[in-house]
Amino acid sequence: MRRHELSDEEWDFIAPRLPTNNRGIERVDDRRVINGILWRFRTGSS
């Protein structure tokens, strides 16, 4: 786990709250997407 990534405990809290219906396009890795969003918030990159 890298410094800016979610821990397993944090992910276990978030994962059940994400949508699960897969209609249409195949979903990407939710954990990777959320880690990317959090990285942008934490670093202030644009």
MOBELVEN-V689582 format. One line per field, one symbol per residue. burial: + if it has 9 or more other C-alpha atoms within 8 Angstrom, else -. Layout:
burial=???
//
This chain:
burial=----++----+---------------------+-+--+++------
//
